[in-house]
Amino acid sequence: MNDLEDRIVEMMKTIYDPEIPVDIFELGLIYEVKVEEGNHVFIDMTLTSPNCPVAESLPKEVEDKVASVEGVASAKVSIVFDPPWDKDMMSEEAKLELGFL
């Protein structure tokens, strides 16, 4: 990853799912981060459930925080449910934190 991508990931690690005490990156909710020409950032992410209570606010928070990273021109989040999220998508760190290991 380049420096900008590293800073974007670090910013996403400050955003938490309100129902689970782990950040969205370690939870495996971020499927793809694309930095395109002009430093416009496009993020594919999912939610732990289509009925997630933060389905409207969480993507906006991700967009706003990623857009605030120095060097990012804009950020756009697309919510996808394919593939559906499951606990196997979590990092080892997240699984350990939540007692799955």
BAKE-875337 format. One record per residue (C-alpha): x, y, z; residue in three letters; residue number from 0. Coordinates in Angstrom, 3 decimals, padded with zeros to 6 digits. Last residue first. Layout:
<tikes>
       xx       yy       zz   r   k
        X        Y        Z ALA NUM
...
</tikes>
This chain:
<tikes>
       xx       yy       zz   r   k
 -010.168 -017.713  019.190 LEU 100
 -013.738 -016.382  018.815 PHE  99
 -013.450 -014.332  022.005 GLY  98
 -014.447 -010.954  020.580 LEU  97
 -010.967 -009.422  020.851 GLU  96
 -009.362 -012.637  019.513 LEU  95
 -011.675 -012.667  016.511 LYS  94
 -010.941 -008.980  015.893 ALA  93
 -007.161 -009.535  016.022 GLU  92
 -007.409 -012.584  013.748 GLU  91
 -009.139 -010.328  011.233 SER  90
 -012.860 -010.697  010.668 MET  89
 -014.178 -012.153  007.416 MET  88
 -014.883 -015.516  009.111 ASP  87
 -017.508 -013.734  011.221 LYS  86
 -019.875 -013.438  008.264 ASP  85
 -020.607 -010.711  005.742 TRP  84
 -022.680 -011.498  002.666 PRO  83
 -020.687 -011.673 -000.548 PRO  82
 -022.371 -009.791 -002.009 ASP  81
 -024.108 -007.411  000.367 PHE  80
 -022.742 -004.155 -001.019 VAL  79
 -022.851 -000.625  000.366 ILE  78
 -021.055  001.891 -001.835 SER  77
 -018.996  004.565 -000.125 VAL  76
 -017.711  007.687 -001.885 LYS  75
 -014.723  009.740 -000.790 ALA  74
 -013.344  012.980 -002.188 SER  73
 -010.037  014.789 -002.807 ALA  72
 -007.996  012.727 -000.345 VAL  71
 -004.528  014.204  000.264 GLY  70
 -004.935  014.738  003.999 GLU  69
 -007.634  012.418  005.326 VAL  68
 -010.898  014.345  005.853 SER  67
 -012.597  012.560  002.923 ALA  66
 -011.978  009.260  004.747 VAL  65
 -013.753  010.622  007.833 LYS  64
 -016.740  011.985  005.916 ASP  63
 -017.209  008.948  003.693 GLU  62
 -016.898  006.507  006.616 VAL  61
 -019.361  008.540  008.704 GLU  60
 -021.794  008.612  005.783 LYS  59
 -021.518  004.824  005.406 PRO  58
 -022.221  004.436  009.158 LEU  57
 -025.260  006.747  009.346 SER  56
 -027.708  005.054  006.980 GLU  55
 -027.198  001.383  007.807 ALA  54
 -026.574  002.245  011.478 VAL  53
 -029.403  000.046  012.817 PRO  52
 -028.164 -002.933  010.766 CYS  51
 -031.105 -004.540  008.983 ASN  50
 -028.958 -005.640  006.018 PRO  49
 -026.708 -007.289  008.629 SER  48
 -023.029 -007.046  009.585 THR  47
 -022.772 -004.213  007.079 LEU  46
 -020.882 -004.120  003.815 THR  45
 -018.228 -001.968  002.265 MET  44
 -017.051 -000.954 -001.171 ASP  43
 -014.977  002.206 -000.980 ILE  42
 -014.186  004.697 -003.735 PHE  41
 -011.522  007.338 -003.111 VAL  40
 -010.825  010.290 -005.410 HIS  39
 -007.112  010.984 -005.230 ASN  38
 -007.005  012.872 -008.570 GLY  37
 -006.848  009.596 -010.455 GLU  36
 -008.405  006.752 -008.486 GLU  35
 -007.841  005.426 -004.993 VAL  34
 -009.822  002.219 -004.686 LYS  33
 -010.656  000.681 -001.306 VAL  32
 -012.344 -002.718 -001.361 GLU  31
 -014.291 -005.070  000.903 TYR  30
 -014.402 -003.029  004.108 ILE  29
 -016.697 -004.758  006.617 LEU  28
 -013.979 -007.200  007.637 GLY  27
 -014.412 -006.597  011.353 LEU  26
 -010.794 -005.383  011.462 GLU  25
 -011.713 -002.564  009.069 PHE  24
 -014.996 -001.707  010.791 ILE  23
 -013.364 -001.227  014.201 ASP  22
 -014.142 -003.666  017.023 VAL  21
 -016.391 -003.180  020.076 PRO  20
 -019.479 -004.617  018.326 ILE  19
 -022.911 -002.950  018.486 GLU  18
 -021.750  000.570  017.610 PRO  17
 -019.693 -000.663  014.635 ASP  16
 -016.513  001.303  015.143 TYR  15
 -014.666  003.890  013.074 ILE  14
 -011.083  004.713  014.122 THR  13
 -009.679  001.830  012.026 LYS  12
 -011.133  003.548  008.960 MET  11
 -008.725  006.442  009.560 MET  10
 -005.740  004.059  009.687 GLU   9
 -006.933  002.454  006.446 VAL   8
 -007.097  005.856  004.736 ILE   7
 -003.648  006.784  006.077 ARG   6
 -002.167  003.542  004.693 ASP   5
 -003.852  004.150  001.328 GLU   4
 -002.286  007.612  001.202 LEU   3
  001.171  006.245  002.088 ASP   2
  001.122  003.536 -000.575 ASN   1
  000.000  000.000  000.000 MET   0
</tikes>
